[in-house]
Amino acid sequence: MEKLRLRPVRTLSGVTPVTVLTKPYPCPGTCVFCPSDVRMPKSYLALEPGAQRADDNDFDPYRQTWSRLETYRNIGHPVEKVEMIVLGGTWSFYPEPYRIWFIKRCLEALDDFGRGIDGRASHGSPAPEYRNLEARVEGRAPAETYNQVVGRFLNSRQGGSWLREDERETWESLEAAQIGNESARCRCVGLSVETRPDWISHSEVLRLRRLGVTKVQLGLQSLSDQVLEENRRGHDLTSSRRAMRELRSAGFKIHAHWMPNLLGSTPAADARDFSRLFDSPDFRPDELKVYPCSLVESAELMRFWESGEWHPYEHEELMDLLSHCLEVTPRYCRLTRVIRDFSAEDIVAGNKVANLREAAEKAMKDRGGRGSDIRAREIRGRAVSADTLRLIETRYATSIGHELFLEFVTPSDRIAGFLRLSLPEEPAAIDELRDSALVREVHVYGASLEVGRRSGGASQHIGLGRRLMERAVEHARDAGYRDLAVISSVGTREYYRRLGFVDGTLYQHLTISQNEPAA
């Protein structure tokens, strides 16, 4: 099958990513830089590839998931270990019954696809055709806001409600779907959603875990209160710190979003702002998306551009800034993107270079720099021998204690697998984690393989995950913990049970003996 595989990079990170979008829905934010394409969930544009796929499937989670899996299968990729990535607006602002329904339908699509069942024709009531919306939001001087247009459209199509009756589900029905997916052929091995710092609370954290979420994409955008205020972000730096602390304490992987070239900032200020992301224990995200601000017509930023109050950075300024970002990102963080997937025809002003990361990497190398973030060092499709790997351990302070980043690397420092271990120094707010060390992520790189399959020279399924977990147990024992918890996804529960973990309410747990060596 590998000889027929097209676009092999899609699954070289060890999992098969499936991105789905929530439907257009009013947003709690009023950011001046944010696109207001009423055909899409807030901040997305209709010409983005993922948005086009969502529109083709009427934003139905089942159809989006099933269709994406079919595409992967048709071009030769395995689809057994799926990372579900839910994008679109502020996830936490959507009504709870819709969020439960959305995740349940994604899991049902995974289950059905694995069994060869195509249920796309029976997905419920017809969805509103957002693509036919004639109203548009004019960024310079909007007659109506995004929320007004979308809210009115939903009301007119759905009997005065923003939700259809078939877009509501119960927690009990979701839990049944989660149990079914534990042993399904196509399993959800990671679940990511995106939200805002001011919508993270203790109750929301518990809700996210109950949904099965393991990673949260968090829109920090800036670490400057002045910049946040000028851009009407709607939250301050205190909210960002609080959200990071809540998420880290609960074990989530934190995928931060950061935007240079916002209204009121400068290249020099952005360089300092980016460094603060990793200098301060309050932040230090696990993954990071860097989105240089680009101007689109539906954003209120249009009037600031026309008045001269905002202008895009010159290309060389942007290259200097991004090469700095690439160079100072630490080895425990994965810098996933340095550009939004906007079409050049949508961009009024700002960067239109599609291969921006490649250009920034060249600029960094030309000045003698070198990147060491995870994405720059992934093993990808290279052959690996377990005997040549060495274990590197990076320890750093966080807002709740300390973090250990354990990684197996090749002699050339290519990363084959890693584990994130949190060692809190105070009791967690979640009772189940009150006295626990916490494994927040275990990831083995290399081409995604089917469950149980071995491939000569590949880094998956050669025991790296087990070896990393054994080392985590040693560290937890040495630190005095008697329990090691893991934030597992639905599709990895069986794996952790084989390692000796038992199910708790929201996490899985391993009792640590203080007298015996690790298993």
ZIGI-V39509 format. One record per residue. N is the residue number from 1. RES is the residue in one small letter. NEAR is the number of other ideal C-beta (glycine too) atoms within 12 Angstrom. Layout:
# ZIGI-V39509
n=[N;N]
res=[RES;RES]
near=[NEAR;NEAR]
This chain:
# ZIGI-V39509
n=[1;2;3;4;5;6;7;8;9;10;11;12;13;14;15;16;17;18;19;20;21;22;23;24;25;26;27;28;29;30;31;32;33;34;35;36;37;38;39;40;41;42;43;44;45;46;47;48;49;50;51;52;53;54;55;56;57;58;59;60;61;62;63;64;65;66;67;68;69;70;71;72;73;74;75;76;77;78;79;80;81;82;83;84;85;86;87;88;89;90;91;92;93;94;95;96;97;98;99;100;101;102;103;104;105;106;107;108;109;110;111;112;113;114;115;116;117;118;119;120;121;122;123;124;125;126;127;128;129;130;131;132;133;134;135;136;137;138;139;140;141;142;143;144;145;146;147;148;149;150;151;152;153;154;155;156;157;158;159;160;161;162;163;164;165;166;167;168;169;170;171;172;173;174;175;176;177;178;179;180;181;182;183;184;185;186;187;188;189;190;191;192;193;194;195;196;197;198;199;200;201;202;203;204;205;206;207;208;209;210;211;212;213;214;215;216;217;218;219;220;221;222;223;224;225;226;227;228;229;230;231;232;233;234;235;236;237;238;239;240;241;242;243;244;245;246;247;248;249;250;251;252;253;254;255;256;257;258;259;260;261;262;263;264;265;266;267;268;269;270;271;272;273;274;275;276;277;278;279;280;281;282;283;284;285;286;287;288;289;290;291;292;293;294;295;296;297;298;299;300;301;302;303;304;305;306;307;308;309;310;311;312;313;314;315;316;317;318;319;320;321;322;323;324;325;326;327;328;329;330;331;332;333;334;335;336;337;338;339;340;341;342;343;344;345;346;347;348;349;350;351;352;353;354;355;356;357;358;359;360;361;362;363;364;365;366;367;368;369;370;371;372;373;374;375;376;377;378;379;380;381;382;383;384;385;386;387;388;389;390;391;392;393;394;395;396;397;398;399;400;401;402;403;404;405;406;407;408;409;410;411;412;413;414;415;416;417;418;419;420;421;422;423;424;425;426;427;428;429;430;431;432;433;434;435;436;437;438;439;440;441;442;443;444;445;446;447;448;449;450;451;452;453;454;455;456;457;458;459;460;461;462;463;464;465;466;467;468;469;470;471;472;473;474;475;476;477;478;479;480;481;482;483;484;485;486;487;488;489;490;491;492;493;494;495;496;497;498;499;500;501;502;503;504;505;506;507;508;509;510;511;512;513;514;515;516;517;518;519]
res=[m;e;k;l;r;l;r;p;v;r;t;l;s;g;v;t;p;v;t;v;l;t;k;p;y;p;c;p;g;t;c;v;f;c;p;s;d;v;r;m;p;k;s;y;l;a;l;e;p;g;a;q;r;a;d;d;n;d;f;d;p;y;r;q;t;w;s;r;l;e;t;y;r;n;i;g;h;p;v;e;k;v;e;m;i;v;l;g;g;t;w;s;f;y;p;e;p;y;r;i;w;f;i;k;r;c;l;e;a;l;d;d;f;g;r;g;i;d;g;r;a;s;h;g;s;p;a;p;e;y;r;n;l;e;a;r;v;e;g;r;a;p;a;e;t;y;n;q;v;v;g;r;f;l;n;s;r;q;g;g;s;w;l;r;e;d;e;r;e;t;w;e;s;l;e;a;a;q;i;g;n;e;s;a;r;c;r;c;v;g;l;s;v;e;t;r;p;d;w;i;s;h;s;e;v;l;r;l;r;r;l;g;v;t;k;v;q;l;g;l;q;s;l;s;d;q;v;l;e;e;n;r;r;g;h;d;l;t;s;s;r;r;a;m;r;e;l;r;s;a;g;f;k;i;h;a;h;w;m;p;n;l;l;g;s;t;p;a;a;d;a;r;d;f;s;r;l;f;d;s;p;d;f;r;p;d;e;l;k;v;y;p;c;s;l;v;e;s;a;e;l;m;r;f;w;e;s;g;e;w;h;p;y;e;h;e;e;l;m;d;l;l;s;h;c;l;e;v;t;p;r;y;c;r;l;t;r;v;i;r;d;f;s;a;e;d;i;v;a;g;n;k;v;a;n;l;r;e;a;a;e;k;a;m;k;d;r;g;g;r;g;s;d;i;r;a;r;e;i;r;g;r;a;v;s;a;d;t;l;r;l;i;e;t;r;y;a;t;s;i;g;h;e;l;f;l;e;f;v;t;p;s;d;r;i;a;g;f;l;r;l;s;l;p;e;e;p;a;a;i;d;e;l;r;d;s;a;l;v;r;e;v;h;v;y;g;a;s;l;e;v;g;r;r;s;g;g;a;s;q;h;i;g;l;g;r;r;l;m;e;r;a;v;e;h;a;r;d;a;g;y;r;d;l;a;v;i;s;s;v;g;t;r;e;y;y;r;r;l;g;f;v;d;g;t;l;y;q;h;l;t;i;s;q;n;e;p;a;a]
near=[21;22;7;12;22;17;16;23;18;28;36;29;35;38;41;43;34;45;38;46;46;44;44;44;38;30;39;26;33;23;36;36;44;45;43;44;37;38;36;41;39;44;40;42;35;33;24;29;21;31;38;23;31;39;35;24;30;31;44;37;46;39;33;41;49;39;30;39;42;24;25;33;28;16;22;21;34;35;39;32;43;47;41;43;37;46;40;40;42;36;41;39;29;39;24;26;23;35;40;32;34;44;43;39;40;50;44;37;40;47;34;30;37;31;18;14;20;19;23;26;12;16;28;24;18;13;30;31;17;32;23;15;26;11;25;23;32;21;32;23;13;24;14;20;26;40;28;19;32;34;25;22;29;30;19;16;25;25;13;12;20;27;32;28;14;23;34;26;31;16;22;13;20;33;23;19;34;37;21;26;41;31;22;33;27;44;42;49;43;38;47;41;44;41;47;38;41;29;33;40;22;20;17;33;35;28;30;41;36;28;42;43;45;43;43;46;44;45;45;47;50;41;38;30;20;19;33;35;21;24;34;24;35;24;32;25;28;16;28;40;29;28;39;35;34;37;51;43;37;42;45;46;42;49;36;45;38;45;42;46;41;44;38;30;34;22;28;16;24;35;26;24;38;42;23;26;40;31;17;24;22;30;37;37;48;45;38;38;37;44;36;43;43;38;36;39;28;36;40;34;38;30;21;26;28;18;13;10;17;32;24;28;29;17;21;16;24;33;32;26;39;42;35;29;42;36;30;29;41;33;31;37;39;36;42;31;28;41;32;37;27;38;23;20;13;27;29;28;29;34;35;24;24;16;13;33;31;20;26;37;27;19;29;30;18;16;16;9;23;19;32;27;35;38;30;30;32;35;39;28;26;22;19;33;20;26;11;19;31;20;26;27;25;25;21;27;22;35;28;31;26;27;40;35;40;39;41;39;30;29;15;14;22;32;41;45;42;46;43;45;44;46;34;34;19;17;16;34;23;32;17;28;37;21;24;40;42;48;45;44;45;43;42;40;38;39;36;43;31;26;28;16;18;15;21;16;21;32;43;38;28;30;20;35;34;25;29;38;39;28;32;43;37;28;32;37;27;18;27;16;34;20;31;44;43;43;47;41;42;44;39;39;32;23;28;31;18;19;29;21;31;20;21;27;16;34;38;37;33;34;23;31;18;17;8;11;13;24;21]
